[in-house]
Amino acid sequence: MNLHKPPTPKPLFLERMKKILKNDYENYLEALKEQPLRSIRCNTLKISPETLKKKLEAKNWKIKQPWKNYPEVMIIKGKFADENLIGNEENEEVDNATTAQKINKNYLIQNKTLIPLEPGELGRALEHLLGYYYIQELSSMLPVIAMNPQADERILDLCSAPGSKTTQISAKIKNTGTIIANEISLGRIKILASNLERCGVTNTLITKKDGITLCKKLKKMNFYFDKILVDAPCSGEGTLRSSPKTCIMWNIKTIETLSKTQKRLFESAFEILKPNGELVYSTCTHAPEENEAVVDFILKTFKDKIKIEEIKLPIKFRQGITQLENEKFNPEVKKCARIYPQDNNTEGFFLAKMRKVK
Amino acid sequence: MTPQHYLKILTEKEKREIVQKLNKQFGIKEVPGIITMHGKERLFLFQGDLNEKEIKELEQNVPIERVGIYFAKLIGNEIKLSIDGVQVLKDQITKNILEINEKQAEQWMMGRELLFDNVFEKEDNGIGENNLNKNSKDKINNEKADKKSFSINKLNNSDEQSEEQIWVDEHLRESASPTKTSVGASWAGSRFPGKKPHGFVIIKFKDDFLGTGKASEQKITNFIPKNRRLKEKVF
């Protein structure tokens, strides 16, 4: 197990997680101590997963493709140190090998010592600079997998920066259709634009507006979408391992404020969905106020116009929770997906997929 | 407040002129999609399925920051493709490709200029070697051994491509300047002596297209943006 200094969450946060996770709480705490995996997504607009894998392996990186149906998803397990070939005294197994074994290339490869990549090494690599891959946490790839965008669709990514999911959508639909990538912050738009360029995303328009106003304006224009992603701004409880400062910033009042914003974003976005169109709502937090409570609100608001869809994901996930303190949610929220660090060694995430039925 | 409209979508005629320039310089025959212009020189390429009218209508209602990606810049009568523009259009590029070797690619991606220096001829005449340190000489010898790997045929990505259109690297010499790398020019020993690259050239290393440089008498100017440069040696 790869341990690192665990973050120190606030007591109220831990108390809440204990209520949500019950018997699994201790496993969750243990998972927080583990180093996050280093994962990338091959940018299939520029290179095939097979070719990228070869290029990265030529750099002595050890690559694992964890999901059979998604070969573009890769985990960088580390890199082989060159000096760990035959004769390394520290590697007893290699030294004790027979001569025949030593000249067997596979044997050598298997016995080379794996060392972690240096900090920033993934981002500095030539293949990254050329846009052959995007550094993206595994759970962050799930909303687009759940969305399953198709060629020629019109898609809105309402809270788009820094562009991980926009570039993923574009790669999936091979630069066809149109994506509107919206972001309110100019600073973040620069990062978004830079990532879209690096990845060769040519089917996207970037708009700068708060999500709620944008949706109203688009509705006024009768501009509707086949699919919408609302990857909402959230309290980030799921990112404690990679972003320990979240522990410091965590605040129950912020969660309440965010929940209101998320409801309005979701509600506005749903209005500009085409009939039979689909909306994926996601956050990187575990807080039910920002997740199931938002979905429950939407179900109440749109009643028979909306249906929650079952989600298929390549990793283990748990169903949505139906109660927060004394508040009971629509039992349909069970169809939402909760992703916990202890289940797949990923960051925490939440996903819901809705269809406009009328 | 009235939305600010600044988006200029090129007309068919204007687009044709851009494609003609691209064809003349790089052999590019078509640029699918809508080209927009920001300012007087920056060109953006959008290949989504919204048409011109829909984009204009959208712009009248919401602030559009970008339409597609920055792919080229007009500079006088010439056009410079951005590193991403090169990659988007790479399958069509048949002219003015300069293939560089591994060491040069590294230097190029670090943002350094490549210096033309007719070392090949000087060295054959026994001139110039005295100016090189031992490491540089070793590198030259190593490069000589690699020469055959840079064959012209290997570079062709079009049947129409002629040898004149490609300059094959044959030599490398470390420059005294930490920000420049010398590049031996292929024309020195090629069938087309005197055919120096001039103007914008596409830089290529193996299968990777590394953007555009501008060749002058002595060097190839580097346009790799800072945020896309290698911070350290990788090869």
Interface residues (C-beta under 8 A of the other chain):
Chain A: K46 K59 R124 A125 L126 L129 L130 G131 D152 R154 N175 T176 G177 T178 I179 I189 A193 S194 L196 E197 R198 G200 V201 T202 N203 T204 L205 I206 T207 K208 K209 L214 K217 L218 K220 M221 F223
Chain B: G33 L45 F46 Q47 G48 D49 L50 I55 E57 L58 N61 V62 P63 I64 E65 R66 V67 G68 I69 Y70 S82 I83 D84 Q87 V88 M109 D208 L210 N227 R228 R229 L230 K231 E232 V234
